[in-house]
Amino acid sequence: MKTEIKQSTIFFEPDILKSLEDKATVTKKNISDLVNGIIRRAFEEDREDLKAFEERKNEPDLDFEEELRKLKKSGKL
Protein backbone atom coordinates (compact mmCIF):
# COMPACT_ATOMS: atom_id res chain seq x y z
CA MET A 1 0.00 0.00 0.00
CA LYS A 2 1.52 3.28 -1.08
CA THR A 3 1.22 6.40 1.06
CA GLU A 4 -0.28 9.44 -0.64
CA ILE A 5 2.34 12.15 -0.99
CA LYS A 6 1.59 15.87 -1.02
CA GLN A 7 4.01 18.51 -2.19
CA SER A 8 4.87 21.67 -0.28
CA THR A 9 7.52 24.34 -0.49
CA ILE A 10 9.67 24.88 2.59
CA PHE A 11 12.31 27.56 2.90
CA PHE A 12 15.35 26.51 4.94
CA GLU A 13 18.04 28.65 6.45
CA PRO A 14 21.27 28.00 4.53
CA ASP A 15 23.02 26.15 7.36
CA ILE A 16 20.04 23.85 7.91
CA LEU A 17 19.79 23.07 4.20
CA LYS A 18 23.51 22.29 4.09
CA SER A 19 23.14 19.93 7.05
CA LEU A 20 20.19 18.20 5.38
CA GLU A 21 22.13 17.83 2.14
CA ASP A 22 25.14 16.39 3.98
CA LYS A 23 22.92 13.97 5.94
CA ALA A 24 21.13 12.92 2.76
CA THR A 25 24.44 12.15 1.09
CA VAL A 26 25.74 10.11 4.03
CA THR A 27 22.51 8.19 4.62
CA LYS A 28 21.67 7.82 0.90
CA LYS A 29 18.18 9.19 1.61
CA ASN A 30 16.49 12.15 0.00
CA ILE A 31 15.78 15.36 1.89
CA SER A 32 12.02 14.75 1.87
CA ASP A 33 12.47 11.41 3.65
CA LEU A 34 14.82 12.98 6.20
CA VAL A 35 12.46 15.88 6.95
CA ASN A 36 9.42 13.58 7.19
CA GLY A 37 11.29 11.34 9.64
CA ILE A 38 12.41 14.29 11.78
CA ILE A 39 8.89 15.72 11.94
CA ARG A 40 7.35 12.31 12.64
CA ARG A 41 9.74 11.78 15.61
CA ALA A 42 9.00 15.27 16.95
CA PHE A 43 5.24 14.62 16.84
CA GLU A 44 5.72 11.24 18.52
CA GLU A 45 7.63 12.95 21.35
CA ASP A 46 4.78 15.45 21.67
CA ARG A 47 2.23 12.60 21.89
CA GLU A 48 4.31 10.91 24.61
CA ASP A 49 4.53 14.18 26.57
CA LEU A 50 0.79 14.81 26.28
CA LYS A 51 0.08 11.24 27.41
CA ALA A 52 2.32 11.72 30.46
CA PHE A 53 0.59 15.02 31.31
CA GLU A 54 -2.80 13.33 31.03
CA GLU A 55 -1.72 10.44 33.25
CA ARG A 56 -0.44 12.83 35.93
CA LYS A 57 -3.18 15.48 35.76
CA ASN A 58 -4.69 14.46 39.11
CA GLU A 59 -1.41 14.60 41.02
CA PRO A 60 -1.15 17.46 43.49
CA ASP A 61 0.85 20.53 42.58
CA LEU A 62 4.04 20.96 44.58
CA ASP A 63 5.41 24.28 45.73
CA PHE A 64 8.95 24.56 44.36
CA GLU A 65 10.34 26.59 47.27
CA GLU A 66 8.84 24.22 49.84
CA GLU A 67 10.24 21.15 48.08
CA LEU A 68 13.64 22.85 47.84
CA ARG A 69 13.61 23.51 51.60
CA LYS A 70 12.72 19.86 52.25
CA LEU A 71 15.57 18.61 50.07
CA LYS A 72 18.05 20.92 51.78
CA LYS A 73 16.80 19.94 55.24
CA SER A 74 17.08 16.22 54.43
CA GLY A 75 20.63 16.70 53.15
CA LYS A 76 19.74 15.52 49.65
CA LEU A 77 20.66 18.89 48.24
MODELLER restraints for C-alpha pairs under 7 A, 6 or more apart:
rsr = mdl.restraints
at = mdl.atoms
rsr.add(forms.Gaussian(group=physical.xy_distance, feature=features.Distance(at['CA:20:A'], at['CA:31:A']), mean=6.30, stdev=0.5))
rsr.add(forms.Gaussian(group=physical.xy_distance, feature=features.Distance(at['CA:21:A'], at['CA:31:A']), mean=6.81, stdev=0.5))
rsr.add(forms.Gaussian(group=physical.xy_distance, feature=features.Distance(at['CA:24:A'], at['CA:30:A']), mean=5.45, stdev=0.5))
rsr.add(forms.Gaussian(group=physical.xy_distance, feature=features.Distance(at['CA:24:A'], at['CA:31:A']), mean=5.94, stdev=0.5))
rsr.add(forms.Gaussian(group=physical.xy_distance, feature=features.Distance(at['CA:71:A'], at['CA:77:A']), mean=5.42, stdev=0.5))
